[in-house]
Amino acid sequence: MAKFMYIFRGGAFVAAQLSPSEMQAHMAKWYAWAKVLSEQGRNRGGQPVLTEGKTIRGQERVVSDGPYAESKDLVTGNMVIEAASLAEATEIAHACPVFEYDGSVEIRPVLERDA
């Protein structure tokens, strides 16, 4: 099977002010979804990321605070899965909890290289 990276943007981590119990309930959905993918032998790892960071751009390698983007566009995590095709990886992503708070999933094939 081929590997695909899910790049999660926005969602509950940046778009909503959730109470601790609401965030816990939302995180439970993420854990349950990841567990199903693991039980199917698809989940190859990933993690959430914080919204703070630095960006380096251009030949001059200018460093700036951020990433500065609309909150819905901030990368909030990633996951690598295995699927037979891009179409199948896309279908699997439909169950992702990020959509509950208007987030998105970018799905990219992972280039396999010989070690």
C-alpha positions in Angstrom: 0.0 0.0 0.0 1.0 3.6 -0.6 1.6 6.2 2.1 -0.3 9.4 2.3 0.2 12.4 4.6 -2.8 14.2 6.1 -2.0 17.8 6.9 -4.7 19.1 9.3 -5.5 22.8 9.2 -7.7 24.8 11.5 -10.3 23.0 13.5 -11.0 23.2 17.3 -7.5 24.0 18.2 -7.6 27.4 16.6 -11.2 28.2 15.6 -13.2 27.8 18.8 -13.0 28.7 22.5 -13.9 25.3 23.9 -14.4 24.5 27.6 -12.0 21.9 29.0 -14.8 19.3 28.9 -15.7 20.1 25.3 -12.0 19.9 24.2 -11.7 16.5 26.1 -14.8 15.2 24.2 -13.4 16.4 20.9 -10.0 14.9 21.6 -11.7 11.6 22.4 -13.1 11.6 18.9 -9.6 12.1 17.5 -8.2 9.2 19.6 -11.1 7.0 18.5 -10.6 7.8 14.8 -6.8 7.2 15.1 -7.4 3.9 16.9 -9.7 2.7 14.1 -7.0 3.5 11.6 -4.4 1.7 13.7 -6.6 -1.3 14.0 -7.0 -1.4 10.3 -3.2 -1.2 9.9 -3.4 2.2 8.2 -2.1 4.7 10.8 1.7 5.2 10.5 2.0 8.0 13.0 1.5 11.7 13.4 1.0 14.4 16.0 -0.6 17.7 16.7 1.5 20.8 16.5 1.3 24.1 18.3 0.3 27.3 16.5 3.4 29.2 17.4 6.6 28.9 15.5 9.0 30.6 13.1 9.1 30.9 9.3 12.3 31.2 7.2 11.8 32.5 3.7 13.8 33.1 0.5 17.4 33.1 -0.5 18.2 35.6 2.3 16.7 33.1 4.8 14.7 35.9 6.6 13.3 34.6 9.9 9.9 35.9 11.1 7.6 35.1 13.9 4.6 33.1 13.0 3.3 31.3 10.8 0.9 34.1 10.3 -2.2 33.0 8.4 -5.9 33.0 9.0 -6.6 30.6 11.9 -8.5 28.3 9.6 -5.3 27.9 7.5 -2.9 27.2 10.4 -1.4 23.7 10.3 -2.5 22.0 13.5 -1.2 18.5 13.0 -0.3 15.6 10.6 -0.7 11.9 10.2 0.7 9.4 7.8 -1.6 6.6 6.7 -1.5 3.7 4.2 -4.1 3.4 1.5 -4.4 1.8 -1.9 -4.9 5.1 -3.7 -5.3 8.8 -3.3 -9.1 8.3 -3.8 -9.1 5.8 -0.9 -7.0 8.1 1.3 -9.5 10.9 0.5 -12.5 8.7 1.4 -10.9 7.7 4.7 -10.3 11.4 5.6 -14.0 12.1 5.5 -14.4 10.6 9.0 -11.8 13.0 10.5 -13.0 15.0 13.5 -11.3 18.2 12.2 -14.4 19.0 10.2 -16.5 19.4 13.3 -15.0 22.8 13.8 -14.6 23.8 10.1 -11.1 22.5 9.7 -9.6 20.9 6.6 -7.4 18.0 5.6 -4.8 18.2 2.9 -4.0 14.8 1.5 -0.6 14.3 -0.1 1.1 11.1 -1.5 4.4 10.4 0.3 7.3 9.9 -2.0 8.8 6.5 -1.2 12.6 6.5 -1.5 15.0 3.6 -1.3 17.1 3.8 1.9 
